[in-house]
């Protein structure tokens, strides 16, 4: 019985992730063969709307390439160069108010380390800004010498991020967005060949 419940919960979670990752389009060149073993990222000079999303995209790609036997080139010339892009296709910003985050009194009310006696009940309010974006993720591998494209993959993903309403540059929650980026990158890298030892 418990195994069946866990199975259903797992399937619902995977289904929810799949709904947020809309399309995956991957093209692998027939030239992407076992001779390619090392890579390096082309420096990203763009100012990213969500730098944490870009960091996650690179981190997950590194992880997947490492699992397929590729290594980052340190001082030597790499066999291929990696680049990425994240572009916003549409966005929707909502300000959400959550009430009842903390209740104080009657009796002693403490807030930010200061306590005072009170006969009234105070409910604090916490606000957050929810940003829903449909983004296009793109990964490209180029031959380091000829600059020909070896692998190109794109994916459309719905990302939801919560920001502090008073400090809009402070992300409150990026956990779900990270999971969706990871899921998209996993699908984008499925066809990348493994290094033959």
C-alpha positions in Angstrom: 0.0 0.0 0.0 2.8 2.5 1.0 4.8 1.7 -2.2 1.7 2.4 -4.3 1.2 5.8 -2.6 4.9 6.7 -3.1 4.7 5.6 -6.8 1.6 7.8 -7.4 3.2 10.8 -5.6 6.4 10.4 -7.7 4.3 10.2 -10.9 2.4 13.4 -9.9 5.7 15.2 -9.2 7.2 14.2 -12.6 4.0 15.1 -14.3 4.1 18.6 -12.7 7.7 19.1 -13.8 6.9 18.0 -17.3 4.0 20.6 -17.5 6.5 23.4 -16.7 9.0 22.2 -19.3 7.2 22.8 -22.6 9.4 21.9 -25.4 12.9 20.4 -25.9 14.6 20.6 -29.2 18.0 19.0 -29.6 20.3 18.8 -32.6 23.5 16.7 -32.5 26.1 16.8 -35.3 27.3 13.5 -36.6 30.8 15.0 -36.1 30.3 15.0 -32.3 32.3 11.8 -31.7 34.6 10.2 -29.2 37.5 12.5 -30.2 35.9 15.2 -28.1 36.8 14.9 -24.5 37.5 18.3 -23.0 35.5 21.6 -23.0 35.5 25.1 -21.7 32.7 27.7 -21.2 32.8 30.8 -23.3 32.8 33.7 -20.7 29.2 35.0 -20.2 29.3 38.8 -20.5 25.5 39.5 -20.5 23.8 41.0 -17.4 21.3 38.3 -16.5 17.9 39.1 -15.1 18.2 36.1 -12.8 21.9 35.3 -12.4 21.1 32.4 -10.1 19.2 30.7 -13.0 22.2 31.1 -15.2 24.5 29.6 -12.5 22.2 26.6 -12.1 22.1 26.1 -15.9 25.9 26.0 -16.1 26.2 23.9 -12.9 23.7 21.2 -14.1 25.3 21.1 -17.6 28.8 20.6 -16.0 27.4 17.8 -13.9 25.8 16.0 -16.8 28.8 16.4 -19.1 31.0 15.0 -16.3 28.7 12.0 -15.9 29.2 11.3 -19.6 33.0 11.4 -19.3 33.8 14.9 -20.4 36.3 17.1 -18.5 36.7 20.8 -18.1 39.9 21.9 -19.8 42.2 23.7 -17.2 45.2 25.1 -19.0 45.1 23.2 -22.3 43.2 24.0 -25.4 39.7 22.4 -25.1 38.2 20.1 -27.7 35.0 22.1 -27.7 33.5 25.3 -26.3 30.2 25.6 -24.5 27.9 28.6 -24.5 24.4 29.2 -23.1 21.6 31.8 -23.3 18.5 32.4 -21.3 15.9 34.7 -22.8 12.5 35.8 -21.5 9.6 35.0 -23.8 6.9 36.4 -21.5 6.5 37.4 -17.8 3.8 38.1 -15.3 4.5 39.9 -12.0 2.2 39.5 -9.0 2.4 41.1 -5.6 1.1 38.6 -3.0 0.3 39.4 0.6 0.5 36.7 3.2 -1.2 37.4 6.5 -0.7 35.9 9.9 3.0 35.2 9.5 3.5 35.9 13.2 1.1 36.7 16.1 2.1 38.6 19.2 0.2 39.2 22.5 -1.7 39.8 24.5 1.0 39.7 27.1 4.5 40.3 25.9 5.2 41.2 22.3 8.6 40.7 20.9 9.7 41.8 17.5 13.2 42.2 16.1 14.7 41.5 19.6 12.6 44.3 21.3 10.0 43.2 23.8 7.2 45.1 25.3 4.0 44.5 27.4 0.8 44.6 25.4 -2.9 43.9 25.8 -3.7 43.7 22.1 -3.0 41.0 19.5 -0.8 42.1 16.6 -0.6 40.1 13.4 2.3 40.9 11.1 2.1 40.9 7.4 4.6 39.5 5.0 4.6 40.5 1.3 6.4 38.9 -1.6 6.6 39.5 -5.3 6.0 36.5 -7.5 7.5 36.6 -10.9 6.3 34.0 -13.5 8.4 33.9 -16.6 8.3 31.7 -19.7 12.0 31.5 -20.6 14.0 29.9 -23.4 17.1 28.0 -22.3 19.8 27.3 -25.0 23.0 25.3 -24.8 25.5 25.1 -27.7 28.8 23.2 -28.1 31.2 24.5 -30.8 34.3 22.8 -32.1 37.1 24.9 -30.7 39.1 25.1 -33.9 36.5 25.1 -36.8 33.7 26.8 -34.6 31.2 24.5 -36.2 28.2 23.6 -34.0 28.4 20.1 -32.5 25.3 20.3 -30.3 22.5 22.7 -29.9 19.5 22.3 -27.6 16.7 24.6 -26.6 13.9 24.3 -24.0 11.0 26.5 -23.0 10.4 26.5 -19.2 7.9 28.2 -16.9 9.9 29.6 -14.0 8.3 31.0 -10.8 10.4 33.0 -8.4 9.5 34.8 -5.2 11.2 38.1 -4.2 11.0 40.1 -1.1 8.5 43.0 -1.8 10.7 45.5 0.0 14.1 44.3 -1.3 13.3 43.3 -4.9 16.9 42.1 -5.5 16.5 39.5 -2.7 15.3 36.1 -3.9 13.1 34.3 -1.3 12.7 31.0 -3.1 14.5 29.6 -6.1 14.1 25.9 -5.2 11.4 25.1 -7.7 13.0 27.1 -10.5 16.3 25.2 -9.9 14.5 21.9 -10.2 12.9 22.9 -13.4 16.2 24.1 -14.9 17.8 20.8 -13.9 15.0 18.9 -15.5 15.2 20.9 -18.7 19.0 20.5 -18.9 18.7 16.8 -18.3 16.4 16.5 -21.3 18.5 18.8 -23.4 21.6 16.7 -22.8 20.1 13.2 -23.3 21.4 12.8 -26.8 24.9 14.0 -26.1 27.2 11.0 -26.7 29.3 9.6 -23.8 33.1 9.6 -24.0 34.4 6.2 -25.1 37.3 5.0 -22.9 
